[in-house]
Amino acid sequence: MAKPNEGELLRLFYQVFIDDIRYSKKQQWNTIYLTLVALGAILALFLALPSKQILPQWVLQLFVALIAGLGVGYIGRFHKSMTEYRKEKKQLLDRFSSESKKAKEIAKKEPEGFFGKDFWFFVVPFWMLIAVAAVLVAYLIIC
């Protein structure tokens, strides 16, 4: 059986890392969607109940806080996962130093660290969206 050369291994590892980053980003979007749907469901439940005595307001607000907290936590977790994969991918490229310069230049352009450019442009707005939605739902339940 022929041994794979360094370039083939690099392409294989690189594809695995890219697939994992794509999966984490997809999960981040799914988390936002499901969090907003769940907050909307709580609001719909509150508005549909004939008597507000069936479920007290504080119970619904507790669910709002729980769902918002879980949404924010999972978004942060997926962002952390993407950050770790990018760091590992860069180390992999350094290990296969004989591969083309183009692959290394691509790795330099990617954000580094948890609080990189991606954090401020994607994660923080997602958190803000969930927080605003949770506050609006909680406010509508109180009023």
C-alpha positions in Angstrom: 0.0 0.0 0.0 1.4 3.4 -1.0 2.1 5.9 1.7 0.3 9.2 1.4 2.6 12.1 0.8 2.7 15.2 3.0 0.5 17.3 0.6 -2.3 14.7 0.6 -2.2 14.5 4.4 -2.3 18.3 4.7 -5.3 18.5 2.4 -7.1 15.8 4.3 -6.5 17.4 7.7 -7.4 20.8 6.3 -10.7 19.5 5.0 -11.6 18.0 8.3 -10.8 21.2 10.1 -12.9 23.2 7.7 -15.8 20.8 8.0 -15.7 21.1 11.8 -15.7 24.9 11.6 -18.6 24.9 9.2 -20.5 22.5 11.6 -19.9 24.9 14.5 -21.0 27.9 12.6 -24.2 26.1 11.4 -24.9 25.1 15.0 -24.5 28.7 16.1 -27.1 29.8 13.6 -29.4 26.9 14.6 -29.0 27.9 18.3 -30.1 31.5 17.5 -33.1 30.3 15.5 -34.2 27.8 18.2 -33.7 30.3 21.0 -35.9 32.9 19.2 -38.5 30.3 18.4 -38.6 29.2 22.0 -39.0 32.8 23.3 -41.8 33.3 20.8 -43.5 30.1 22.0 -43.4 31.4 25.6 -45.0 34.6 24.5 -47.6 32.8 22.5 -48.4 30.5 25.4 -48.8 33.5 27.7 -51.1 35.3 25.3 -53.1 32.1 24.5 -53.8 31.2 28.2 -57.4 32.1 29.1 -56.5 32.7 32.7 -53.2 34.1 33.8 -53.5 32.2 37.0 -52.6 28.9 35.3 -49.0 29.8 35.0 -47.8 32.7 37.1 -45.8 35.4 35.4 -42.6 34.5 37.4 -42.7 31.0 36.0 -42.8 32.2 32.4 -40.1 34.8 33.2 -37.9 32.0 34.6 -38.3 30.1 31.4 -37.4 33.2 29.4 -34.2 33.7 31.5 -33.3 30.0 31.2 -33.8 29.9 27.4 -31.9 33.1 26.9 -29.0 31.9 29.1 -28.8 28.5 27.3 -28.8 30.2 24.0 -26.0 32.6 24.9 -24.0 29.8 26.5 -24.3 27.5 23.4 -23.3 30.3 21.0 -20.2 31.0 23.1 -19.4 27.3 23.2 -19.6 27.0 19.5 -17.5 30.1 19.0 -14.8 28.7 21.4 -14.9 25.5 19.4 -14.2 27.3 16.1 -11.4 29.3 17.8 -9.7 26.1 19.0 -10.0 24.4 15.6 -8.5 27.5 13.9 -5.6 27.4 16.3 -5.1 23.6 15.7 -5.3 24.2 11.9 -2.6 26.8 12.1 -0.3 24.4 14.1 -1.0 21.8 11.5 0.1 24.1 8.7 3.3 24.9 10.6 4.0 21.2 11.0 3.7 20.7 7.3 6.0 23.5 6.5 7.0 22.2 3.1 3.5 22.8 1.7 2.7 25.8 -0.4 2.9 29.4 0.9 -0.7 30.0 -0.1 -2.1 27.8 2.6 0.0 29.6 5.2 -1.2 33.0 4.0 -4.8 31.9 4.2 -4.2 30.8 7.9 -2.7 34.2 8.7 -5.9 36.0 7.6 -8.2 34.0 9.9 -9.1 35.5 13.3 -7.1 34.4 16.3 -8.2 34.0 19.9 -11.7 33.9 21.4 -12.0 37.7 21.4 -10.9 38.2 17.8 -12.8 40.0 15.1 -15.4 37.1 14.8 -16.3 37.5 18.4 -17.2 41.2 18.1 -18.9 41.0 14.7 -20.9 37.7 15.2 -21.1 36.5 18.8 -21.8 39.8 20.5 -24.7 40.7 18.1 -26.1 37.2 18.5 -26.0 37.6 22.3 -27.6 41.1 22.0 -30.4 39.7 19.8 -31.2 37.0 22.3 -31.0 39.5 25.2 -33.3 42.0 23.5 -35.8 39.3 22.6 -35.8 37.9 26.1 -36.3 41.4 27.6 -39.2 42.1 25.2 -40.9 38.8 26.0 -40.4 39.3 29.8 -41.8 42.9 29.4 -44.8 41.7 27.5 -45.5 39.1 30.1 -45.4 41.6 32.9 -47.7 44.2 31.2 
